[in-house]
């Protein structure tokens, strides 16, 4: 007879030492505006999957896409400003 048992390592794979570090949480906080803008864009695109997009839908998608680009631009500018160090 074969006994069915769970693998303990898989069950407890997310132990306390596997928590995100403060640096990783800070990085997530910096990326959060871009993540939320991506979610808004996906939401706008998903609403038009089962129908022909109206003019309002097209404007909503375009506006969400511009927010994604602006958030990514701001994120890139922050990353560039922190790595330059001010030396010319």
N, CA, C and O atoms as CSV, one atom per row, in Angstrom:
chain,resi,resn,atom,element,x,y,z
A,1,UNK,N,N,0.836,-1.171,0.000
A,1,UNK,CA,C,0.000,0.000,0.000
A,1,UNK,C,C,0.889,1.246,0.000
A,1,UNK,O,O,1.823,1.342,0.796
A,2,UNK,N,N,0.606,2.185,-0.876
A,2,UNK,CA,C,1.351,3.448,-0.944
A,2,UNK,C,C,0.586,4.525,-0.186
A,2,UNK,O,O,-0.607,4.734,-0.403
A,3,UNK,N,N,1.289,5.192,0.694
A,3,UNK,CA,C,0.674,6.264,1.458
A,3,UNK,C,C,0.870,7.586,0.722
A,3,UNK,O,O,1.941,7.848,0.174
A,4,UNK,N,N,-0.144,8.395,0.714
A,4,UNK,CA,C,-0.066,9.714,0.100
A,4,UNK,C,C,0.310,10.704,1.187
A,4,UNK,O,O,-0.417,10.873,2.166
A,5,UNK,N,N,1.443,11.353,1.010
A,5,UNK,CA,C,1.907,12.330,1.987
A,5,UNK,C,C,2.262,13.611,1.256
A,5,UNK,O,O,2.562,13.595,0.062
A,6,UNK,N,N,2.226,14.714,1.973
A,6,UNK,CA,C,2.629,15.981,1.390
A,6,UNK,C,C,4.119,16.170,1.582
A,6,UNK,O,O,4.720,15.636,2.514
A,7,UNK,N,N,4.688,16.930,0.695
A,7,UNK,CA,C,6.096,17.269,0.809
A,7,UNK,C,C,6.186,18.505,1.685
A,7,UNK,O,O,5.647,19.555,1.333
A,8,UNK,N,N,6.844,18.396,2.796
A,8,UNK,CA,C,6.873,19.474,3.779
A,8,UNK,C,C,7.534,20.735,3.229
A,8,UNK,O,O,7.111,21.842,3.562
A,9,UNK,N,N,8.562,20.590,2.394
A,9,UNK,CA,C,9.234,21.770,1.856
A,9,UNK,C,C,8.300,22.596,0.977
A,9,UNK,O,O,8.364,23.825,0.994
A,10,UNK,N,N,7.446,21.947,0.222
A,10,UNK,CA,C,6.527,22.668,-0.642
A,10,UNK,C,C,5.448,23.355,0.175
A,10,UNK,O,O,5.054,24.477,-0.143
A,11,UNK,N,N,4.973,22.716,1.196
A,11,UNK,CA,C,3.912,23.289,2.024
A,11,UNK,C,C,4.403,24.527,2.754
A,11,UNK,O,O,3.667,25.505,2.880
A,12,UNK,N,N,5.632,24.496,3.233
A,12,UNK,CA,C,6.182,25.621,3.986
A,12,UNK,C,C,7.215,26.382,3.172
A,12,UNK,O,O,8.207,26.869,3.714
A,13,UNK,N,N,6.978,26.485,1.861
A,13,UNK,CA,C,7.960,27.142,0.997
A,13,UNK,C,C,8.097,28.627,1.315
A,13,UNK,O,O,9.151,29.210,1.063
A,14,UNK,N,N,7.071,29.242,1.855
A,14,UNK,CA,C,7.123,30.667,2.134
A,14,UNK,C,C,7.295,30.887,3.634
A,14,UNK,O,O,6.389,31.360,4.320
A,15,UNK,N,N,8.445,30.543,4.106
A,15,UNK,CA,C,8.756,30.727,5.519
A,15,UNK,C,C,9.094,32.194,5.775
A,15,UNK,O,O,9.161,32.991,4.839
A,16,UNK,N,N,9.305,32.547,7.032
A,16,UNK,CA,C,9.572,33.937,7.402
A,16,UNK,C,C,10.799,34.505,6.707
A,16,UNK,O,O,10.831,35.688,6.368
A,17,UNK,N,N,11.814,33.664,6.493
A,17,UNK,CA,C,13.025,34.175,5.861
A,17,UNK,C,C,12.831,34.431,4.369
A,17,UNK,O,O,13.730,34.969,3.723
A,18,UNK,N,N,11.707,34.067,3.818
A,18,UNK,CA,C,11.425,34.268,2.401
A,18,UNK,C,C,10.658,35.569,2.148
A,18,UNK,O,O,10.285,35.845,1.008
A,19,UNK,N,N,10.418,36.362,3.175
A,19,UNK,CA,C,9.698,37.630,3.040
A,19,UNK,C,C,10.515,38.598,2.194
A,19,UNK,O,O,11.744,38.523,2.181
A,20,UNK,N,N,9.844,39.507,1.487
A,20,UNK,CA,C,10.587,40.511,0.726
A,20,UNK,C,C,11.361,41.442,1.655
A,20,UNK,O,O,10.917,41.766,2.756
A,21,UNK,N,N,12.509,41.854,1.187
A,21,UNK,CA,C,13.330,42.760,1.980
A,21,UNK,C,C,12.774,44.178,1.881
A,21,UNK,O,O,11.893,44.455,1.067
A,22,UNK,N,N,13.297,45.066,2.712
A,22,UNK,CA,C,12.867,46.464,2.660
A,22,UNK,C,C,13.204,47.088,1.311
A,22,UNK,O,O,12.430,47.891,0.788
A,23,UNK,N,N,14.344,46.728,0.749
A,23,UNK,CA,C,14.729,47.246,-0.558
A,23,UNK,C,C,13.784,46.789,-1.656
A,23,UNK,O,O,13.451,47.567,-2.550
A,24,UNK,N,N,13.350,45.542,-1.599
A,24,UNK,CA,C,12.401,45.038,-2.589
A,24,UNK,C,C,11.040,45.719,-2.445
A,24,UNK,O,O,10.393,46.031,-3.445
A,25,UNK,N,N,10.612,45.948,-1.222
A,25,UNK,CA,C,9.346,46.659,-1.008
A,25,UNK,C,C,9.428,48.102,-1.493
A,25,UNK,O,O,8.459,48.631,-2.036
A,26,UNK,N,N,10.579,48.739,-1.299
A,26,UNK,CA,C,10.764,50.100,-1.806
A,26,UNK,C,C,10.717,50.126,-3.330
A,26,UNK,O,O,10.145,51.039,-3.924
A,27,UNK,N,N,11.323,49.116,-3.959
A,27,UNK,CA,C,11.300,49.035,-5.426
A,27,UNK,C,C,9.878,48.843,-5.936
A,27,UNK,O,O,9.500,49.417,-6.958
A,28,UNK,N,N,9.094,48.044,-5.236
A,28,UNK,CA,C,7.693,47.854,-5.624
A,28,UNK,C,C,6.925,49.159,-5.480
A,28,UNK,O,O,6.105,49.491,-6.335
A,29,UNK,N,N,7.181,49.904,-4.404
A,29,UNK,CA,C,6.514,51.192,-4.211
A,29,UNK,C,C,6.854,52.168,-5.333
A,29,UNK,O,O,5.997,52.934,-5.773
A,30,UNK,N,N,8.108,52.142,-5.797
A,30,UNK,CA,C,8.496,53.023,-6.893
A,30,UNK,C,C,7.831,52.631,-8.204
A,30,UNK,O,O,7.531,53.492,-9.032
A,31,UNK,N,N,7.599,51.343,-8.396
A,31,UNK,CA,C,6.986,50.864,-9.635
A,31,UNK,C,C,5.463,50.879,-9.596
A,31,UNK,O,O,4.824,50.655,-10.624
A,32,UNK,N,N,4.876,51.133,-8.449
A,32,UNK,CA,C,3.425,51.046,-8.302
A,32,UNK,C,C,2.638,51.953,-9.253
A,32,UNK,O,O,1.617,51.502,-9.773
A,33,UNK,N,N,3.047,53.213,-9.518
A,33,UNK,CA,C,2.283,54.009,-10.488
A,33,UNK,C,C,2.251,53.372,-11.884
A,33,UNK,O,O,1.224,53.420,-12.560
A,34,UNK,N,N,3.354,52.786,-12.311
A,34,UNK,CA,C,3.381,52.124,-13.616
A,34,UNK,C,C,2.516,50.867,-13.605
A,34,UNK,O,O,1.840,50.570,-14.591
A,35,UNK,N,N,2.533,50.136,-12.507
A,35,UNK,CA,C,1.715,48.928,-12.395
A,35,UNK,C,C,0.233,49.284,-12.450
A,35,UNK,O,O,-0.536,48.631,-13.157
A,36,UNK,N,N,-0.170,50.309,-11.713
A,36,UNK,CA,C,-1.583,50.710,-11.712
A,36,UNK,C,C,-2.016,51.246,-13.074
A,36,UNK,O,O,-3.153,51.029,-13.493
A,37,UNK,N,N,-1.126,51.937,-13.761
A,37,UNK,CA,C,-1.455,52.430,-15.102
A,37,UNK,C,C,-1.630,51.253,-16.068
A,37,UNK,O,O,-2.514,51.279,-16.925
A,38,UNK,N,N,-0.791,50.223,-15.932
A,38,UNK,CA,C,-0.947,49.024,-16.761
A,38,UNK,C,C,-2.276,48.330,-16.484
A,38,UNK,O,O,-2.934,47.845,-17.404
A,39,UNK,N,N,-2.664,48.285,-15.221
A,39,UNK,CA,C,-3.934,47.657,-14.859
A,39,UNK,C,C,-5.094,48.436,-15.477
A,39,UNK,O,O,-6.039,47.833,-15.986
A,40,UNK,N,N,-5.034,49.767,-15.437
A,40,UNK,CA,C,-6.092,50.582,-16.056
A,40,UNK,C,C,-6.170,50.345,-17.555
A,40,UNK,O,O,-7.263,50.266,-18.116
A,41,UNK,N,N,-5.019,50.230,-18.207
A,41,UNK,CA,C,-5.012,49.965,-19.646
A,41,UNK,C,C,-5.608,48.596,-19.942
A,41,UNK,O,O,-6.419,48.461,-20.859
A,42,UNK,N,N,-5.222,47.588,-19.184
A,42,UNK,CA,C,-5.786,46.258,-19.397
A,42,UNK,C,C,-7.286,46.248,-19.158
A,42,UNK,O,O,-8.024,45.585,-19.887
A,43,UNK,N,N,-7.739,46.966,-18.160
A,43,UNK,CA,C,-9.165,47.048,-17.882
A,43,UNK,C,C,-9.905,47.681,-19.060
A,43,UNK,O,O,-10.974,47.212,-19.451
A,44,UNK,N,N,-9.338,48.738,-19.618
A,44,UNK,CA,C,-9.964,49.398,-20.764
A,44,UNK,C,C,-9.987,48.472,-21.980
A,44,UNK,O,O,-10.958,48.466,-22.736
A,45,UNK,N,N,-8.937,47.703,-22.168
A,45,UNK,CA,C,-8.879,46.793,-23.311
A,45,UNK,C,C,-9.817,45.603,-23.120
A,45,UNK,O,O,-10.445,45.147,-24.075
A,46,UNK,N,N,-9.912,45.103,-21.895
A,46,UNK,CA,C,-10.767,43.943,-21.634
A,46,UNK,C,C,-12.234,44.284,-21.862
A,46,UNK,O,O,-12.998,43.439,-22.329
A,47,UNK,N,N,-12.632,45.496,-21.543
A,47,UNK,CA,C,-14.038,45.869,-21.723
A,47,UNK,C,C,-14.457,45.847,-23.185
A,47,UNK,O,O,-15.648,45.757,-23.480
A,48,UNK,N,N,-13.511,45.927,-24.097
A,48,UNK,CA,C,-13.852,45.962,-25.519
A,48,UNK,C,C,-13.607,44.629,-26.216
A,48,UNK,O,O,-13.679,44.567,-27.443
A,49,UNK,N,N,-13.323,43.576,-25.485
A,49,UNK,CA,C,-13.021,42.297,-26.126
A,49,UNK,C,C,-14.227,41.679,-26.824
A,49,UNK,O,O,-14.074,41.085,-27.891
A,50,UNK,N,N,-15.401,41.803,-26.260
A,50,UNK,CA,C,-16.568,41.116,-26.802
A,50,UNK,C,C,-17.493,42.021,-27.615
A,50,UNK,O,O,-18.623,41.643,-27.922
A,51,UNK,N,N,-17.016,43.201,-27.960
A,51,UNK,CA,C,-17.846,44.110,-28.746
A,51,UNK,C,C,-16.959,45.042,-29.557
A,51,UNK,O,O,-15.753,45.143,-29.328
A,52,UNK,N,N,-17.567,45.699,-30.481
A,52,UNK,CA,C,-16.845,46.690,-31.265
A,52,UNK,C,C,-16.659,47.934,-30.399
A,52,UNK,O,O,-17.629,48.448,-29.841
A,53,UNK,N,N,-15.426,48.421,-30.282
A,53,UNK,CA,C,-15.195,49.589,-29.412
A,53,UNK,C,C,-15.920,50.832,-29.941
A,53,UNK,O,O,-15.899,51.125,-31.136
A,54,UNK,N,N,-16.550,51.536,-29.033
A,54,UNK,CA,C,-17.180,52.799,-29.390
A,54,UNK,C,C,-16.123,53.903,-29.336
A,54,UNK,O,O,-14.980,53.666,-28.948
A,55,UNK,N,N,-16.519,55.093,-29.726
A,55,UNK,CA,C,-15.596,56.233,-29.666
A,55,UNK,C,C,-15.146,56.489,-28.234
A,55,UNK,O,O,-13.989,56.836,-27.995
A,56,UNK,N,N,-16.057,56.319,-27.287
A,56,UNK,CA,C,-15.714,56.497,-25.873
A,56,UNK,C,C,-14.692,55.440,-25.418
A,56,UNK,O,O,-13.764,55.756,-24.675
A,57,UNK,N,N,-14.863,54.200,-25.861
A,57,UNK,CA,C,-13.913,53.139,-25.527
A,57,UNK,C,C,-12.537,53.440,-26.098
A,57,UNK,O,O,-11.522,53.235,-25.431
A,58,UNK,N,N,-12.504,53.919,-27.315
A,58,UNK,CA,C,-11.222,54.237,-27.958
A,58,UNK,C,C,-10.515,55.353,-27.200
A,58,UNK,O,O,-9.304,55.297,-26.985
A,59,UNK,N,N,-11.280,56.372,-26.795
A,59,UNK,CA,C,-10.670,57.456,-26.014
A,59,UNK,C,C,-10.175,56.968,-24.666
A,59,UNK,O,O,-9.124,57.402,-24.195
A,60,UNK,N,N,-10.927,56.064,-24.038
A,60,UNK,CA,C,-10.510,55.520,-22.739
A,60,UNK,C,C,-9.215,54.720,-22.883
A,60,UNK,O,O,-8.321,54.838,-22.046
A,61,UNK,N,N,-9.108,53.914,-23.928
A,61,UNK,CA,C,-7.892,53.137,-24.157
A,61,UNK,C,C,-6.718,54.062,-24.449
A,61,UNK,O,O,-5.619,53.867,-23.929
A,62,UNK,N,N,-6.955,55.065,-25.280
A,62,UNK,CA,C,-5.885,55.998,-25.624
A,62,UNK,C,C,-5.396,56.768,-24.395
A,62,UNK,O,O,-4.195,56.969,-24.216
A,63,UNK,N,N,-6.332,57.192,-23.557
A,63,UNK,CA,C,-5.975,57.922,-22.338
A,63,UNK,C,C,-5.207,57.016,-21.367
A,63,UNK,O,O,-4.245,57.453,-20.735
A,64,UNK,N,N,-5.636,55.755,-21.252
A,64,UNK,CA,C,-4.938,54.811,-20.373
A,64,UNK,C,C,-3.539,54.518,-20.904
A,64,UNK,O,O,-2.595,54.378,-20.126
A,65,UNK,N,N,-3.403,54.426,-22.223
A,65,UNK,CA,C,-2.086,54.179,-22.818
A,65,UNK,C,C,-1.141,55.357,-22.557
A,65,UNK,O,O,0.041,55.163,-22.274
A,66,UNK,N,N,-1.674,56.570,-22.656
A,66,UNK,CA,C,-0.846,57.745,-22.360
A,66,UNK,C,C,-0.410,57.765,-20.894
A,66,UNK,O,O,0.704,58.183,-20.582
A,67,UNK,N,N,-1.292,57.311,-19.993
A,67,UNK,CA,C,-0.909,57.223,-18.575
A,67,UNK,C,C,0.192,56.194,-18.366
A,67,UNK,O,O,1.087,56.407,-17.548
A,68,UNK,N,N,0.141,55.074,-19.096
A,68,UNK,CA,C,1.199,54.060,-19.002
A,68,UNK,C,C,2.523,54.665,-19.453
A,68,UNK,O,O,3.541,54.506,-18.780
A,69,UNK,N,N,2.512,55.353,-20.581
A,69,UNK,CA,C,3.746,55.954,-21.081
A,69,UNK,C,C,4.293,57.000,-20.115
A,69,UNK,O,O,5.501,57.070,-19.891
A,70,UNK,N,N,3.409,57.809,-19.548
A,70,UNK,CA,C,3.856,58.837,-18.603
A,70,UNK,C,C,4.425,58.205,-17.330
A,70,UNK,O,O,5.436,58.673,-16.806
A,71,UNK,N,N,3.789,57.154,-16.837
A,71,UNK,CA,C,4.287,56.491,-15.622
A,71,UNK,C,C,5.637,55.833,-15.879
A,71,UNK,O,O,6.529,55.891,-15.033
A,72,UNK,N,N,5.791,55.207,-17.048
A,72,UNK,CA,C,7.073,54.581,-17.376
A,72,UNK,C,C,8.158,55.633,-17.584
A,72,UNK,O,O,9.311,55.420,-17.209
A,73,UNK,N,N,7.792,56.771,-18.182
A,73,UNK,CA,C,8.745,57.864,-18.354
A,73,UNK,C,C,9.210,58.395,-17.006
A,73,UNK,O,O,10.404,58.599,-16.787
A,74,UNK,N,N,8.259,58.618,-16.104
A,74,UNK,CA,C,8.607,59.111,-14.772
A,74,UNK,C,C,9.478,58.116,-14.023
A,74,UNK,O,O,10.413,58.502,-13.322
A,75,UNK,N,N,9.169,56.843,-14.172
A,75,UNK,CA,C,9.966,55.809,-13.511
A,75,UNK,C,C,11.384,55.778,-14.075
A,75,UNK,O,O,12.349,55.646,-13.322
A,76,UNK,N,N,11.513,55.899,-15.377
A,76,UNK,CA,C,12.843,55.915,-15.996
A,76,UNK,C,C,13.621,57.156,-15.586
A,76,UNK,O,O,14.829,57.083,-15.364
A,77,UNK,N,N,12.941,58.298,-15.484
A,77,UNK,CA,C,13.617,59.522,-15.053
A,77,UNK,C,C,14.097,59.418,-13.608
A,77,UNK,O,O,15.189,59.882,-13.281
A,78,UNK,N,N,13.287,58.809,-12.745
A,78,UNK,CA,C,13.713,58.610,-11.357
A,78,UNK,C,C,14.918,57.672,-11.289
A,78,UNK,O,O,15.850,57.907,-10.521
A,79,UNK,N,N,14.894,56.630,-12.079
A,79,UNK,CA,C,16.007,55.668,-12.072
A,79,UNK,C,C,17.265,56.326,-12.628
A,79,UNK,O,O,18.360,56.093,-12.115
A,80,UNK,N,N,17.126,57.141,-13.664
A,80,UNK,CA,C,18.268,57.830,-14.237
A,80,UNK,C,C,18.827,58.874,-13.312
A,80,UNK,O,O,20.044,59.047,-13.238
A,81,UNK,N,N,17.963,59.581,-12.597
A,81,UNK,CA,C,18.423,60.628,-11.685
A,81,UNK,C,C,19.156,60.026,-10.497
A,81,UNK,O,O,20.084,60.643,-9.975
A,82,UNK,N,N,18.764,58.842,-10.062
A,82,UNK,CA,C,19.420,58.241,-8.889
A,82,UNK,C,C,20.755,57.609,-9.244
A,82,UNK,O,O,21.580,57.395,-8.356
A,83,UNK,N,N,20.997,57.300,-10.528
A,83,UNK,CA,C,22.251,56.639,-10.893
A,83,UNK,C,C,23.308,57.607,-11.399
A,83,UNK,O,O,24.481,57.240,-11.474
A,84,UNK,N,N,22.927,58.844,-11.752
A,84,UNK,CA,C,23.913,59.761,-12.312
A,84,UNK,C,C,24.857,60.303,-11.253
A,84,UNK,O,O,26.045,60.471,-11.529
A,85,UNK,N,N,24.384,60.573,-10.087
A,85,UNK,CA,C,25.250,61.047,-9.012
A,85,UNK,C,C,25.655,62.504,-9.133
A,85,UNK,O,O,26.371,63.002,-8.265
A,86,UNK,N,N,25.232,63.201,-10.162
A,86,UNK,CA,C,25.500,64.616,-10.290
A,86,UNK,C,C,26.830,64.952,-10.925
A,86,UNK,O,O,27.103,66.133,-11.144
A,87,UNK,N,N,27.657,63.999,-11.229
A,87,UNK,CA,C,28.956,64.290,-11.862
A,87,UNK,C,C,28.751,64.471,-13.360
A,87,UNK,O,O,28.039,63.693,-13.996
A,88,UNK,N,N,29.375,65.495,-13.913
A,88,UNK,CA,C,29.204,65.761,-15.333
A,88,UNK,C,C,30.392,65.307,-16.125
A,88,UNK,O,O,30.414,65.457,-17.347
